Amino acid sequence: MAHSSADGAFELRFDALFADRRSYSFPCDGMGRVDLDALSERGRLNYFYARAMIGVEVAWPAVRCRAV
């Protein structure tokens, strides 16, 4: 059974490819699906930016358990 993004158990993380760049993480379910409606406007913009910058500024995203 997959966890919902609302329970905060997982995050979709885009790690920076370079030390002077930022990484991005977003709450998601166990399959890496992000609930865009639950994100703020800034969160949605950051999410779309991170997706567009895969391989340029950030690595392919990984689903991780969130720290408690």
PDB file of N, CA, C, O and CB in Angstrom:
ATOM      1  N   MET A   1       0.836  -1.176   0.000  1.00  0.00           N
ATOM      2  CA  MET A   1       0.000   0.000   0.000  1.00  0.00           C
ATOM      3  C   MET A   1       0.882   1.240   0.000  1.00  0.00           C
ATOM      4  O   MET A   1       1.783   1.350   0.831  1.00  0.00           O
ATOM      5  CB  MET A   1      -0.952  -0.003   1.209  1.00  0.00           C
ATOM      6  N   ALA A   2       0.646   2.165  -0.904  1.00  0.00           N
ATOM      7  CA  ALA A   2       1.437   3.390  -0.990  1.00  0.00           C
ATOM      8  C   ALA A   2       0.953   4.395   0.050  1.00  0.00           C
ATOM      9  O   ALA A   2      -0.240   4.477   0.345  1.00  0.00           O
ATOM     10  CB  ALA A   2       1.355   3.998  -2.410  1.00  0.00           C
ATOM     11  N   HIS A   3       1.884   5.148   0.595  1.00  0.00           N
ATOM     12  CA  HIS A   3       1.533   6.215   1.526  1.00  0.00           C
ATOM     13  C   HIS A   3       1.080   7.420   0.723  1.00  0.00           C
ATOM     14  O   HIS A   3       1.535   7.630  -0.401  1.00  0.00           O
ATOM     15  CB  HIS A   3       2.732   6.580   2.452  1.00  0.00           C
ATOM     16  N   SER A   4       0.189   8.206   1.292  1.00  0.00           N
ATOM     17  CA  SER A   4      -0.212   9.441   0.623  1.00  0.00           C
ATOM     18  C   SER A   4       0.830  10.516   0.889  1.00  0.00           C
ATOM     19  O   SER A   4       1.594  10.428   1.850  1.00  0.00           O
ATOM     20  CB  SER A   4      -1.614   9.905   1.100  1.00  0.00           C
ATOM     21  N   SER A   5       0.855  11.532   0.033  1.00  0.00           N
ATOM     22  CA  SER A   5       1.809  12.613   0.240  1.00  0.00           C
ATOM     23  C   SER A   5       1.457  13.412   1.486  1.00  0.00           C
ATOM     24  O   SER A   5       2.316  14.091   2.050  1.00  0.00           O
ATOM     25  CB  SER A   5       1.852  13.529  -0.983  1.00  0.00           C
ATOM     26  N   ALA A   6       0.210  13.338   1.918  1.00  0.00           N
ATOM     27  CA  ALA A   6      -0.218  14.105   3.083  1.00  0.00           C
ATOM     28  C   ALA A   6       0.416  13.604   4.373  1.00  0.00           C
ATOM     29  O   ALA A   6       0.554  14.372   5.325  1.00  0.00           O
ATOM     30  CB  ALA A   6      -1.720  14.059   3.205  1.00  0.00           C
ATOM     31  N   ASP A   7       0.805  12.331   4.426  1.00  0.00           N
ATOM     32  CA  ASP A   7       1.373  11.819   5.670  1.00  0.00           C
ATOM     33  C   ASP A   7       2.835  12.218   5.846  1.00  0.00           C
ATOM     34  O   ASP A   7       3.399  12.019   6.922  1.00  0.00           O
ATOM     35  CB  ASP A   7       1.247  10.310   5.712  1.00  0.00           C
ATOM     36  N   GLY A   8       3.454  12.774   4.818  1.00  0.00           N
ATOM     37  CA  GLY A   8       4.810  13.284   4.935  1.00  0.00           C
ATOM     38  C   GLY A   8       5.883  12.222   5.072  1.00  0.00           C
ATOM     39  O   GLY A   8       6.984  12.529   5.528  1.00  0.00           O
ATOM     40  N   ALA A   9       5.604  10.990   4.696  1.00  0.00           N
ATOM     41  CA  ALA A   9       6.569   9.913   4.878  1.00  0.00           C
ATOM     42  C   ALA A   9       7.680   9.928   3.831  1.00  0.00           C
ATOM     43  O   ALA A   9       8.776   9.425   4.079  1.00  0.00           O
ATOM     44  CB  ALA A   9       5.862   8.586   4.842  1.00  0.00           C
ATOM     45  N   PHE A  10       7.401  10.501   2.666  1.00  0.00           N
ATOM     46  CA  PHE A  10       8.380  10.473   1.577  1.00  0.00           C
ATOM     47  C   PHE A  10       8.614  11.863   1.005  1.00  0.00           C
ATOM     48  O   PHE A  10       7.782  12.762   1.130  1.00  0.00           O
ATOM     49  CB  PHE A  10       7.918   9.528   0.470  1.00  0.00           C
ATOM     50  N   GLU A  11       9.782  12.008   0.369  1.00  0.00           N
ATOM     51  CA  GLU A  11      10.081  13.229  -0.364  1.00  0.00           C
ATOM     52  C   GLU A  11      10.717  12.867  -1.696  1.00  0.00           C
ATOM     53  O   GLU A  11      11.431  11.871  -1.810  1.00  0.00           O
ATOM     54  CB  GLU A  11      11.010  14.158   0.455  1.00  0.00           C
ATOM     55  N   LEU A  12      10.450  13.679  -2.686  1.00  0.00           N
ATOM     56  CA  LEU A  12      11.095  13.556  -3.988  1.00  0.00           C
ATOM     57  C   LEU A  12      12.211  14.575  -3.984  1.00  0.00           C
ATOM     58  O   LEU A  12      11.962  15.779  -3.916  1.00  0.00           O
ATOM     59  CB  LEU A  12      10.085  13.783  -5.193  1.00  0.00           C
ATOM     60  N   ARG A  13      13.450  14.094  -4.057  1.00  0.00           N
ATOM     61  CA  ARG A  13      14.606  14.979  -3.898  1.00  0.00           C
ATOM     62  C   ARG A  13      15.416  15.080  -5.178  1.00  0.00           C
ATOM     63  O   ARG A  13      15.797  14.075  -5.779  1.00  0.00           O
ATOM     64  CB  ARG A  13      15.494  14.488  -2.765  1.00  0.00           C
ATOM     65  N   PHE A  14      15.668  16.315  -5.579  1.00  0.00           N
ATOM     66  CA  PHE A  14      16.516  16.631  -6.721  1.00  0.00           C
ATOM     67  C   PHE A  14      17.816  17.188  -6.141  1.00  0.00           C
ATOM     68  O   PHE A  14      17.843  18.340  -5.709  1.00  0.00           O
ATOM     69  CB  PHE A  14      15.818  17.661  -7.718  1.00  0.00           C
ATOM     70  N   ASP A  15      18.893  16.401  -6.120  1.00  0.00           N
ATOM     71  CA  ASP A  15      20.161  16.869  -5.570  1.00  0.00           C
ATOM     72  C   ASP A  15      20.901  17.722  -6.593  1.00  0.00           C
ATOM     73  O   ASP A  15      20.887  17.434  -7.790  1.00  0.00           O
ATOM     74  CB  ASP A  15      21.033  15.679  -5.133  1.00  0.00           C
ATOM     75  N   ALA A  16      21.546  18.776  -6.101  1.00  0.00           N
ATOM     76  CA  ALA A  16      22.323  19.659  -6.962  1.00  0.00           C
ATOM     77  C   ALA A  16      23.506  18.909  -7.556  1.00  0.00           C
ATOM     78  O   ALA A  16      24.120  18.071  -6.895  1.00  0.00           O
ATOM     79  CB  ALA A  16      22.807  20.891  -6.182  1.00  0.00           C
ATOM     80  N   LEU A  17      23.816  19.217  -8.804  1.00  0.00           N
ATOM     81  CA  LEU A  17      24.977  18.605  -9.456  1.00  0.00           C
ATOM     82  C   LEU A  17      26.276  19.329  -9.103  1.00  0.00           C
ATOM     83  O   LEU A  17      27.363  18.775  -9.266  1.00  0.00           O
ATOM     84  CB  LEU A  17      24.785  18.599 -10.970  1.00  0.00           C
ATOM     85  N   PHE A  18      26.161  20.553  -8.625  1.00  0.00           N
ATOM     86  CA  PHE A  18      27.332  21.363  -8.305  1.00  0.00           C
ATOM     87  C   PHE A  18      27.218  21.872  -6.876  1.00  0.00           C
ATOM     88  O   PHE A  18      26.116  22.118  -6.386  1.00  0.00           O
ATOM     89  CB  PHE A  18      27.478  22.545  -9.298  1.00  0.00           C
ATOM     90  N   ALA A  19      28.353  22.028  -6.210  1.00  0.00           N
ATOM     91  CA  ALA A  19      28.374  22.399  -4.798  1.00  0.00           C
ATOM     92  C   ALA A  19      27.748  23.763  -4.532  1.00  0.00           C
ATOM     93  O   ALA A  19      27.185  23.975  -3.459  1.00  0.00           O
ATOM     94  CB  ALA A  19      29.790  22.391  -4.292  1.00  0.00           C
ATOM     95  N   ASP A  20      27.830  24.687  -5.477  1.00  0.00           N
ATOM     96  CA  ASP A  20      27.318  26.032  -5.240  1.00  0.00           C
ATOM     97  C   ASP A  20      25.859  26.210  -5.674  1.00  0.00           C
ATOM     98  O   ASP A  20      25.364  27.336  -5.722  1.00  0.00           O
ATOM     99  CB  ASP A  20      28.182  27.032  -5.961  1.00  0.00           C
ATOM    100  N   ARG A  21      25.173  25.121  -5.988  1.00  0.00           N
ATOM    101  CA  ARG A  21      23.760  25.170  -6.394  1.00  0.00           C
ATOM    102  C   ARG A  21      22.888  24.581  -5.300  1.00  0.00           C
ATOM    103  O   ARG A  21      23.382  23.894  -4.406  1.00  0.00           O
ATOM    104  CB  ARG A  21      23.538  24.409  -7.727  1.00  0.00           C
ATOM    105  N   ARG A  22      21.592  24.848  -5.370  1.00  0.00           N
ATOM    106  CA  ARG A  22      20.698  24.324  -4.347  1.00  0.00           C
ATOM    107  C   ARG A  22      20.028  23.033  -4.802  1.00  0.00           C
ATOM    108  O   ARG A  22      19.843  22.788  -5.994  1.00  0.00           O
ATOM    109  CB  ARG A  22      19.644  25.361  -3.988  1.00  0.00           C
ATOM    110  N   SER A  23      19.675  22.226  -3.823  1.00  0.00           N
ATOM    111  CA  SER A  23      18.892  21.015  -4.056  1.00  0.00           C
ATOM    112  C   SER A  23      17.436  21.340  -3.766  1.00  0.00           C
ATOM    113  O   SER A  23      17.134  22.332  -3.102  1.00  0.00           O
ATOM    114  CB  SER A  23      19.395  19.821  -3.167  1.00  0.00           C
ATOM    115  N   TYR A  24      16.538  20.508  -4.264  1.00  0.00           N
ATOM    116  CA  TYR A  24      15.103  20.715  -4.083  1.00  0.00           C
ATOM    117  C   TYR A  24      14.485  19.422  -3.568  1.00  0.00           C
ATOM    118  O   TYR A  24      14.891  18.332  -3.972  1.00  0.00           O
ATOM    119  CB  TYR A  24      14.424  21.166  -5.416  1.00  0.00           C
ATOM    120  N   SER A  25      13.507  19.540  -2.676  1.00  0.00           N
ATOM    121  CA  SER A  25      12.764  18.363  -2.238  1.00  0.00           C
ATOM    122  C   SER A  25      11.303  18.746  -2.047  1.00  0.00           C
ATOM    123  O   SER A  25      10.973  19.866  -1.657  1.00  0.00           O
ATOM    124  CB  SER A  25      13.361  17.777  -0.924  1.00  0.00           C
ATOM    125  N   PHE A  26      10.442  17.776  -2.335  1.00  0.00           N
ATOM    126  CA  PHE A  26       8.998  17.994  -2.314  1.00  0.00           C
ATOM    127  C   PHE A  26       8.321  16.788  -1.689  1.00  0.00           C
ATOM    128  O   PHE A  26       8.749  15.657  -1.922  1.00  0.00           O
ATOM    129  CB  PHE A  26       8.450  18.253  -3.741  1.00  0.00           C
ATOM    130  N   PRO A  27       7.272  17.001  -0.900  1.00  0.00           N
ATOM    131  CA  PRO A  27       6.545  15.855  -0.333  1.00  0.00           C
ATOM    132  C   PRO A  27       5.912  15.044  -1.455  1.00  0.00           C
ATOM    133  O   PRO A  27       5.394  15.603  -2.421  1.00  0.00           O
ATOM    134  CB  PRO A  27       5.458  16.326   0.674  1.00  0.00           C
ATOM    135  N   CYS A  28       5.957  13.733  -1.321  1.00  0.00           N
ATOM    136  CA  CYS A  28       5.394  12.858  -2.356  1.00  0.00           C
ATOM    137  C   CYS A  28       4.905  11.568  -1.717  1.00  0.00           C
ATOM    138  O   CYS A  28       5.079  11.349  -0.518  1.00  0.00           O
ATOM    139  CB  CYS A  28       6.444  12.553  -3.464  1.00  0.00           C
ATOM    140  N   ASP A  29       4.292  10.718  -2.533  1.00  0.00           N
ATOM    141  CA  ASP A  29       3.907   9.394  -2.048  1.00  0.00           C
ATOM    142  C   ASP A  29       5.066   8.428  -2.309  1.00  0.00           C
ATOM    143  O   ASP A  29       6.110   8.832  -2.820  1.00  0.00           O
ATOM    144  CB  ASP A  29       2.586   8.895  -2.743  1.00  0.00           C
ATOM    145  N   GLY A  30       4.887   7.197  -1.970  1.00  0.00           N
ATOM    146  CA  GLY A  30       5.941   6.195  -2.110  1.00  0.00           C
ATOM    147  C   GLY A  30       6.370   5.922  -3.540  1.00  0.00           C
ATOM    148  O   GLY A  30       7.428   5.336  -3.771  1.00  0.00           O
ATOM    149  N   MET A  31       5.552   6.344  -4.508  1.00  0.00           N
ATOM    150  CA  MET A  31       5.877   6.162  -5.925  1.00  0.00           C
ATOM    151  C   MET A  31       6.498   7.415  -6.539  1.00  0.00           C
ATOM    152  O   MET A  31       6.811   7.427  -7.730  1.00  0.00           O
ATOM    153  CB  MET A  31       4.627   5.778  -6.701  1.00  0.00           C
ATOM    154  N   GLY A  32       6.679   8.465  -5.743  1.00  0.00           N
ATOM    155  CA  GLY A  32       7.285   9.698  -6.236  1.00  0.00           C
ATOM    156  C   GLY A  32       6.304  10.688  -6.828  1.00  0.00           C
ATOM    157  O   GLY A  32       6.710  11.667  -7.454  1.00  0.00           O
ATOM    158  N   ARG A  33       5.019  10.446  -6.637  1.00  0.00           N
ATOM    159  CA  ARG A  33       4.007  11.368  -7.177  1.00  0.00           C
ATOM    160  C   ARG A  33       3.822  12.549  -6.223  1.00  0.00           C
ATOM    161  O   ARG A  33       3.535  12.375  -5.039  1.00  0.00           O
ATOM    162  CB  ARG A  33       2.647  10.633  -7.404  1.00  0.00           C
ATOM    163  N   VAL A  34       3.994  13.745  -6.767  1.00  0.00           N
ATOM    164  CA  VAL A  34       3.855  14.979  -5.996  1.00  0.00           C
ATOM    165  C   VAL A  34       2.450  15.524  -6.213  1.00  0.00           C
ATOM    166  O   VAL A  34       1.987  15.610  -7.351  1.00  0.00           O
ATOM    167  CB  VAL A  34       4.938  16.034  -6.407  1.00  0.00           C
ATOM    168  N   ASP A  35       1.771  15.894  -5.132  1.00  0.00           N
ATOM    169  CA  ASP A  35       0.443  16.503  -5.218  1.00  0.00           C
ATOM    170  C   ASP A  35       0.633  17.997  -5.465  1.00  0.00           C
ATOM    171  O   ASP A  35       0.845  18.766  -4.527  1.00  0.00           O
ATOM    172  CB  ASP A  35      -0.400  16.241  -3.910  1.00  0.00           C
ATOM    173  N   LEU A  36       0.556  18.400  -6.731  1.00  0.00           N
ATOM    174  CA  LEU A  36       0.803  19.793  -7.094  1.00  0.00           C
ATOM    175  C   LEU A  36      -0.194  20.739  -6.445  1.00  0.00           C
ATOM    176  O   LEU A  36       0.145  21.885  -6.148  1.00  0.00           O
ATOM    177  CB  LEU A  36       0.756  19.956  -8.596  1.00  0.00           C
ATOM    178  N   ASP A  37      -1.416  20.278  -6.222  1.00  0.00           N
ATOM    179  CA  ASP A  37      -2.432  21.125  -5.595  1.00  0.00           C
ATOM    180  C   ASP A  37      -2.102  21.437  -4.142  1.00  0.00           C
ATOM    181  O   ASP A  37      -2.568  22.440  -3.600  1.00  0.00           O
ATOM    182  CB  ASP A  37      -3.792  20.456  -5.676  1.00  0.00           C
ATOM    183  N   ALA A  38      -1.306  20.593  -3.512  1.00  0.00           N
ATOM    184  CA  ALA A  38      -0.944  20.803  -2.111  1.00  0.00           C
ATOM    185  C   ALA A  38       0.251  21.743  -1.955  1.00  0.00           C
ATOM    186  O   ALA A  38       0.522  22.218  -0.852  1.00  0.00           O
ATOM    187  CB  ALA A  38      -0.635  19.472  -1.453  1.00  0.00           C
ATOM    188  N   LEU A  39       0.965  22.015  -3.044  1.00  0.00           N
ATOM    189  CA  LEU A  39       2.127  22.901  -2.992  1.00  0.00           C
ATOM    190  C   LEU A  39       1.686  24.356  -3.075  1.00  0.00           C
ATOM    191  O   LEU A  39       0.648  24.674  -3.656  1.00  0.00           O
ATOM    192  CB  LEU A  39       3.113  22.575  -4.129  1.00  0.00           C
ATOM    193  N   SER A  40       2.484  25.223  -2.490  1.00  0.00           N
ATOM    194  CA  SER A  40       2.252  26.661  -2.650  1.00  0.00           C
ATOM    195  C   SER A  40       2.616  27.053  -4.089  1.00  0.00           C
ATOM    196  O   SER A  40       3.197  26.258  -4.828  1.00  0.00           O
ATOM    197  CB  SER A  40       3.093  27.495  -1.605  1.00  0.00           C
ATOM    198  N   GLU A  41       2.274  28.262  -4.467  1.00  0.00           N
ATOM    199  CA  GLU A  41       2.639  28.741  -5.813  1.00  0.00           C
ATOM    200  C   GLU A  41       4.150  28.679  -6.010  1.00  0.00           C
ATOM    201  O   GLU A  41       4.626  28.226  -7.050  1.00  0.00           O
ATOM    202  CB  GLU A  41       2.132  30.190  -6.037  1.00  0.00           C
ATOM    203  N   ARG A  42       4.903  29.135  -5.012  1.00  0.00           N
ATOM    204  CA  ARG A  42       6.362  29.095  -5.093  1.00  0.00           C
ATOM    205  C   ARG A  42       6.856  27.651  -5.165  1.00  0.00           C
ATOM    206  O   ARG A  42       7.791  27.347  -5.907  1.00  0.00           O
ATOM    207  CB  ARG A  42       6.990  29.816  -3.884  1.00  0.00           C
ATOM    208  N   GLY A  43       6.228  26.763  -4.393  1.00  0.00           N
ATOM    209  CA  GLY A  43       6.588  25.346  -4.423  1.00  0.00           C
ATOM    210  C   GLY A  43       6.380  24.738  -5.799  1.00  0.00           C
ATOM    211  O   GLY A  43       7.222  23.983  -6.285  1.00  0.00           O
ATOM    212  N   ARG A  44       5.247  25.069  -6.432  1.00  0.00           N
ATOM    213  CA  ARG A  44       4.983  24.566  -7.794  1.00  0.00           C
ATOM    214  C   ARG A  44       6.018  25.082  -8.777  1.00  0.00           C
ATOM    215  O   ARG A  44       6.518  24.328  -9.611  1.00  0.00           O
ATOM    216  CB  ARG A  44       3.575  24.975  -8.260  1.00  0.00           C
ATOM    217  N   LEU A  45       6.344  26.372  -8.681  1.00  0.00           N
ATOM    218  CA  LEU A  45       7.366  26.937  -9.576  1.00  0.00           C
ATOM    219  C   LEU A  45       8.717  26.264  -9.367  1.00  0.00           C
ATOM    220  O   LEU A  45       9.417  25.961 -10.333  1.00  0.00           O
ATOM    221  CB  LEU A  45       7.498  28.451  -9.351  1.00  0.00           C
ATOM    222  N   ASN A  46       9.085  26.030  -8.111  1.00  0.00           N
ATOM    223  CA  ASN A  46      10.346  25.338  -7.820  1.00  0.00           C
ATOM    224  C   ASN A  46      10.329  23.905  -8.352  1.00  0.00           C
ATOM    225  O   ASN A  46      11.334  23.420  -8.873  1.00  0.00           O
ATOM    226  CB  ASN A  46      10.613  25.330  -6.307  1.00  0.00           C
ATOM    227  N   TYR A  47       9.184  23.231  -8.219  1.00  0.00           N
ATOM    228  CA  TYR A  47       9.063  21.858  -8.708  1.00  0.00           C
ATOM    229  C   TYR A  47       9.251  21.804 -10.223  1.00  0.00           C
ATOM    230  O   TYR A  47      10.017  20.984 -10.729  1.00  0.00           O
ATOM    231  CB  TYR A  47       7.697  21.268  -8.321  1.00  0.00           C
ATOM    232  N   PHE A  48       8.548  22.680 -10.943  1.00  0.00           N
ATOM    233  CA  PHE A  48       8.680  22.691 -12.408  1.00  0.00           C
ATOM    234  C   PHE A  48      10.087  23.085 -12.835  1.00  0.00           C
ATOM    235  O   PHE A  48      10.609  22.555 -13.815  1.00  0.00           O
ATOM    236  CB  PHE A  48       7.661  23.653 -13.030  1.00  0.00           C
ATOM    237  N   TYR A  49      10.703  24.010 -12.107  1.00  0.00           N
ATOM    238  CA  TYR A  49      12.083  24.406 -12.407  1.00  0.00           C
ATOM    239  C   TYR A  49      13.025  23.223 -12.222  1.00  0.00           C
ATOM    240  O   TYR A  49      13.849  22.934 -13.090  1.00  0.00           O
ATOM    241  CB  TYR A  49      12.523  25.584 -11.508  1.00  0.00           C
ATOM    242  N   ALA A  50      12.898  22.541 -11.088  1.00  0.00           N
ATOM    243  CA  ALA A  50      13.772  21.396 -10.812  1.00  0.00           C
ATOM    244  C   ALA A  50      13.614  20.327 -11.895  1.00  0.00           C
ATOM    245  O   ALA A  50      14.607  19.760 -12.352  1.00  0.00           O
ATOM    246  CB  ALA A  50      13.460  20.797  -9.420  1.00  0.00           C
ATOM    247  N   ARG A  51      12.388  20.050 -12.305  1.00  0.00           N
ATOM    248  CA  ARG A  51      12.168  19.052 -13.368  1.00  0.00           C
ATOM    249  C   ARG A  51      12.805  19.484 -14.681  1.00  0.00           C
ATOM    250  O   ARG A  51      13.367  18.661 -15.404  1.00  0.00           O
ATOM    251  CB  ARG A  51      10.666  18.815 -13.578  1.00  0.00           C
ATOM    252  N   ALA A  52      12.719  20.766 -14.987  1.00  0.00           N
ATOM    253  CA  ALA A  52      13.292  21.271 -16.239  1.00  0.00           C
ATOM    254  C   ALA A  52      14.820  21.258 -16.215  1.00  0.00           C
ATOM    255  O   ALA A  52      15.456  21.205 -17.267  1.00  0.00           O
ATOM    256  CB  ALA A  52      12.793  22.688 -16.508  1.00  0.00           C
ATOM    257  N   MET A  53      15.408  21.307 -15.025  1.00  0.00           N
ATOM    258  CA  MET A  53      16.867  21.403 -14.899  1.00  0.00           C
ATOM    259  C   MET A  53      17.557  20.061 -14.640  1.00  0.00           C
ATOM    260  O   MET A  53      18.742  20.033 -14.311  1.00  0.00           O
ATOM    261  CB  MET A  53      17.209  22.353 -13.788  1.00  0.00           C
ATOM    262  N   ILE A  54      16.827  18.951 -14.785  1.00  0.00           N
ATOM    263  CA  ILE A  54      17.444  17.634 -14.606  1.00  0.00           C
ATOM    264  C   ILE A  54      18.575  17.477 -15.620  1.00  0.00           C
ATOM    265  O   ILE A  54      18.384  17.674 -16.820  1.00  0.00           O
ATOM    266  CB  ILE A  54      16.389  16.488 -14.767  1.00  0.00           C
ATOM    267  N   GLY A  55      19.743  17.123 -15.120  1.00  0.00           N
ATOM    268  CA  GLY A  55      20.908  16.936 -15.971  1.00  0.00           C
ATOM    269  C   GLY A  55      21.674  18.212 -16.244  1.00  0.00           C
ATOM    270  O   GLY A  55      22.790  18.163 -16.760  1.00  0.00           O
ATOM    271  N   VAL A  56      21.096  19.355 -15.910  1.00  0.00           N
ATOM    272  CA  VAL A  56      21.767  20.641 -16.114  1.00  0.00           C
ATOM    273  C   VAL A  56      22.249  21.182 -14.770  1.00  0.00           C
ATOM    274  O   VAL A  56      23.432  21.480 -14.603  1.00  0.00           O
ATOM    275  CB  VAL A  56      20.816  21.662 -16.806  1.00  0.00           C
ATOM    276  N   GLU A  57      21.329  21.307 -13.815  1.00  0.00           N
ATOM    277  CA  GLU A  57      21.669  21.797 -12.481  1.00  0.00           C
ATOM    278  C   GLU A  57      21.398  20.786 -11.379  1.00  0.00           C
ATOM    279  O   GLU A  57      22.023  20.835 -10.319  1.00  0.00           O
ATOM    280  CB  GLU A  57      20.908  23.050 -12.196  1.00  0.00           C
ATOM    281  N   VAL A  58      20.460  19.861 -11.629  1.00  0.00           N
ATOM    282  CA  VAL A  58      20.104  18.871 -10.612  1.00  0.00           C
ATOM    283  C   VAL A  58      20.148  17.461 -11.193  1.00  0.00           C
ATOM    284  O   VAL A  58      20.021  17.259 -12.401  1.00  0.00           O
ATOM    285  CB  VAL A  58      18.708  19.167 -10.038  1.00  0.00           C
ATOM    286  N   ALA A  59      20.330  16.496 -10.301  1.00  0.00           N
ATOM    287  CA  ALA A  59      20.354  15.084 -10.696  1.00  0.00           C
ATOM    288  C   ALA A  59      18.926  14.563 -10.848  1.00  0.00           C
ATOM    289  O   ALA A  59      17.965  15.202 -10.420  1.00  0.00           O
ATOM    290  CB  ALA A  59      21.135  14.233  -9.656  1.00  0.00           C
ATOM    291  N   TRP A  60      18.811  13.393 -11.465  1.00  0.00           N
ATOM    292  CA  TRP A  60      17.522  12.720 -11.573  1.00  0.00           C
ATOM    293  C   TRP A  60      16.961  12.561 -10.161  1.00  0.00           C
ATOM    294  O   TRP A  60      17.708  12.194  -9.255  1.00  0.00           O
ATOM    295  CB  TRP A  60      17.656  11.328 -12.299  1.00  0.00           C
ATOM    296  N   PRO A  61      15.677  12.823  -9.945  1.00  0.00           N
ATOM    297  CA  PRO A  61      15.148  12.786  -8.581  1.00  0.00           C
ATOM    298  C   PRO A  61      15.094  11.377  -7.990  1.00  0.00           C
ATOM    299  O   PRO A  61      15.014  10.377  -8.704  1.00  0.00           O
ATOM    300  CB  PRO A  61      13.769  13.388  -8.559  1.00  0.00           C
ATOM    301  N   ALA A  62      15.141  11.339  -6.681  1.00  0.00           N
ATOM    302  CA  ALA A  62      15.053  10.082  -5.950  1.00  0.00           C
ATOM    303  C   ALA A  62      13.977  10.207  -4.878  1.00  0.00           C
ATOM    304  O   ALA A  62      13.843  11.255  -4.246  1.00  0.00           O
ATOM    305  CB  ALA A  62      16.422   9.703  -5.319  1.00  0.00           C
ATOM    306  N   VAL A  63      13.214   9.142  -4.675  1.00  0.00           N
ATOM    307  CA  VAL A  63      12.224   9.089  -3.601  1.00  0.00           C
ATOM    308  C   VAL A  63      12.950   8.627  -2.352  1.00  0.00           C
ATOM    309  O   VAL A  63      13.627   7.598  -2.355  1.00  0.00           O
ATOM    310  CB  VAL A  63      11.018   8.133  -3.957  1.00  0.00           C
ATOM    311  N   ARG A  64      12.802   9.398  -1.286  1.00  0.00           N
ATOM    312  CA  ARG A  64      13.464   9.067  -0.022  1.00  0.00           C
ATOM    313  C   ARG A  64      12.469   9.160   1.116  1.00  0.00           C
ATOM    314  O   ARG A  64      11.487   9.898   1.044  1.00  0.00           O
ATOM    315  CB  ARG A  64      14.666   9.999   0.237  1.00  0.00           C
ATOM    316  N   CYS A  65      12.735   8.406   2.162  1.00  0.00           N
ATOM    317  CA  CYS A  65      11.953   8.552   3.384  1.00  0.00           C
ATOM    318  C   CYS A  65      12.357   9.862   4.029  1.00  0.00           C
ATOM    319  O   CYS A  65      13.539  10.198   4.101  1.00  0.00           O
ATOM    320  CB  CYS A  65      12.167   7.346   4.362  1.00  0.00           C
ATOM    321  N   ARG A  66      11.366  10.591   4.493  1.00  0.00           N
ATOM    322  CA  ARG A  66      11.666  11.871   5.169  1.00  0.00           C
ATOM    323  C   ARG A  66      12.168  11.589   6.574  1.00  0.00           C
ATOM    324  O   ARG A  66      11.742  10.632   7.222  1.00  0.00           O
ATOM    325  CB  ARG A  66      10.407  12.799   5.217  1.00  0.00           C
ATOM    326  N   ALA A  67      13.068  12.426   7.030  1.00  0.00           N
ATOM    327  CA  ALA A  67      13.570  12.320   8.395  1.00  0.00           C
ATOM    328  C   ALA A  67      12.446  12.667   9.362  1.00  0.00           C
ATOM    329  O   ALA A  67      11.632  13.551   9.095  1.00  0.00           O
ATOM    330  CB  ALA A  67      14.800  13.248   8.615  1.00  0.00           C
ATOM    331  N   VAL A  68      12.413  11.971  10.472  1.00  0.00           N
ATOM    332  CA  VAL A  68      11.366  12.215  11.476  1.00  0.00           C
ATOM    333  C   VAL A  68      11.795  13.264  12.437  1.00  0.00           C
ATOM    334  O   VAL A  68      11.046  13.605  13.353  1.00  0.00           O
ATOM    335  CB  VAL A  68      11.015  10.949  12.229  1.00  0.00           C
TER     336      VAL A  68
END
